[in-house]
């Protein structure tokens, strides 16, 4: 709740040492799991992976289906943050199989939310919709607010990408209900509120001030969310009336720098898409085409089929104008 990450990490690492010394394997599993989640959100992906594998090894040794499935699901999400969609998809598919076999609706909610996200980034929107809806439904039944919010938030992103801005707002608000009722992660609540503003601006509903957006960015304490929020703000500034190219560019550059620094490759590809749109509106088509080339290379590397098709479509539109011939 307090988002004092340094102190929280200190306690978790101390718990890890004590549990290992005392051969308290249940506490050791919990410490590995929670520390893996923290490290993943903090963009320390390799370290996070190590702790998720420790939790997974313990679960396999104990033949504990809950531990196996939940460890795998979070390992898959660690890949998602890095933009490694193929391994994330394979792991989430296996996790879903295990969850369905268990019949445990708590596990099924996590697994559907996870697999739905993998499907979304893979570009299979129909399958993603099905799994994300199930993730939301199971999350409501079990009050599993983190994974219920996860499913609703990514469903909102998917609707936004498809230009369904009203539906995107509805999904983001559903995510807010999950985490807001528990007052969990103020930074996640900030991210969702900025996402709602972005959808509202593109729907022609509101125009938040630059000062308000800057305050929201400053309120965030989650390293993994920083570039995400900056990217959303850049899109808001680009679609304000009149368009504010200088502000949009500043936020887009901030997002790109943060995603590159934090190793969040798929979001970096989205940054290049945003830069391409900015240059296209400035009638600087050569620069737009170069940004699209960079975006396509990243999406190809990530295995993000939906975004790759979007970038190719925009590149073809520029090529049809005779740009770059």
Secondary structure by P-SEA (a helix, b strand, c coil): cccaaaaaaaaaaaaaaaaaaacaaaaaaaaaaaaaaaaaaacaaaaaaaaaaaaaaaaaaaccaaaaaaaaaaaaaaaaaacccaaaaaaaaaaaaaaaaaccaaaaaaaaaaaaaaaaaacaaaaaaaaaaaaaaaaaaacaaaaaaaaaaaaaaaaaaacaaaaaaaaaaaaaaacccccccaaaaaaaaaaaaaaaaaaccccccaaaaaaaaaacccccaaaaaaaaaaaaaaacccccaaaaaaaaaaaaaaaaaacaaaaaaaaaaaaaaaaaaacaaaaaaaaaaaaaaaaaaacaaaaaaaaaaaaaaaaaacccc
